[in-house]
Amino acid sequence: GYGGVLKHVELEKEEIKPCPFCGSADIAIENTHTALYWMECQNCGAQVDGKNYGDLNDDESHLEAARSALATWNHRA
């Protein structure tokens, strides 16, 4: 498994739409150590990536990457 440190990003007051495939509301936002986030349905495994923001040490890059993943998920849901 991945042994690095994950950044924790809070997306306040953002609605996460249910999975467009199975309807589950159990949706997680995931990332590795990079400023690339994806949304993943914990029920059926459907995933969608957000944009990759280059600076892995910059909190704002992580926040923008997480927002991108959420916007992409909600748009396709």
C-alpha positions in Angstrom: 0.0 0.0 0.0 0.9 3.6 -0.1 3.2 4.7 2.7 3.3 8.4 2.3 1.4 11.1 4.1 -2.0 12.1 2.8 -3.2 15.7 2.9 -6.5 16.1 4.5 -8.7 18.6 2.6 -12.1 19.8 3.9 -14.6 21.0 1.3 -17.0 23.0 3.5 -20.6 23.3 2.5 -20.1 21.4 -0.8 -22.7 18.9 -1.8 -21.5 15.5 -3.1 -24.0 14.1 -5.5 -24.8 10.3 -5.3 -23.1 7.8 -7.6 -24.6 8.0 -11.1 -24.2 4.3 -11.5 -25.5 2.7 -8.3 -27.1 5.6 -6.5 -25.0 5.3 -3.4 -24.3 8.4 -1.3 -21.2 6.8 0.2 -18.7 8.8 -1.9 -15.1 9.4 -0.7 -12.5 12.0 -1.9 -9.1 10.3 -2.3 -5.6 11.4 -3.0 -2.0 10.3 -2.7 0.8 12.7 -1.8 0.3 14.7 -4.9 -2.2 17.5 -5.6 -4.4 15.1 -7.6 -7.7 14.0 -6.1 -10.4 11.7 -7.3 -13.9 10.9 -6.1 -14.7 7.3 -5.5 -18.0 5.5 -4.8 -17.4 3.2 -1.8 -20.2 0.9 -3.0 -19.5 0.2 -6.7 -16.0 1.6 -7.1 -16.8 4.2 -9.8 -14.1 6.9 -9.9 -13.5 10.3 -11.6 -10.3 12.3 -11.4 -10.0 16.0 -10.9 -7.3 18.2 -12.4 -3.7 17.7 -11.3 -2.2 20.7 -9.7 1.6 20.5 -9.6 2.8 21.7 -6.2 2.4 18.8 -3.8 3.5 20.9 -0.8 1.1 23.8 -1.4 -2.2 23.7 0.5 -3.9 25.9 -2.0 -3.0 23.4 -4.8 -4.4 20.6 -2.8 -7.6 22.5 -2.2 -8.0 23.4 -5.9 -7.3 19.8 -6.9 -10.0 18.5 -4.4 -12.5 21.1 -5.7 -11.8 20.1 -9.2 -12.5 16.4 -8.4 -15.7 17.3 -6.7 -16.9 19.6 -9.5 -16.1 16.8 -12.1 -18.0 14.2 -10.0 -21.0 16.4 -9.5 -21.1 17.4 -13.2 -21.2 13.8 -14.4 -23.5 12.7 -11.7 
